[in-house]
């Protein structure tokens, strides 16, 4: 868990704060934890997303490729800029 080193003051209307309080109470956590989770969900860490994507690819089963030159040509065609697509 990250060490909390930055303080933020945030003014909310009563309705928003009540929603946060209810969510925190249902989860058995603090309002601050709910806000941190909302930030992480809305603004995910891009480096962490990349790491997860790489790990997903590394964990995937190998895919048999019968005809590499044909597959490579198809990939190259997909990557070519084509304004008519």
C-alpha positions, 0 to 999 in steps of 0.5 A: 500500500502506498504511503499517503504523503499529500493532503487535499482539501475538497469541498462537496455539496451535501448530496455528494458527501452523503453518497460517499458516506453511504458507500464507505459505510457499506464497504466498512471503509473511510470516505477517503478510501472511497475517493481514492478508489474513484480516482484510481478507477477514473484515472488508472495508472498507465504504467500499471495498465501496460504491465498488465497487458504485457503479462496477459500476453506473456501468460497466453497460450502459444498460437500456432502459425502455419504460414508466417509470410501470409500472416505477416503480409496481412498484418502489414496491410492492416497497419498501412495507412489507408484513407479509404477504410 
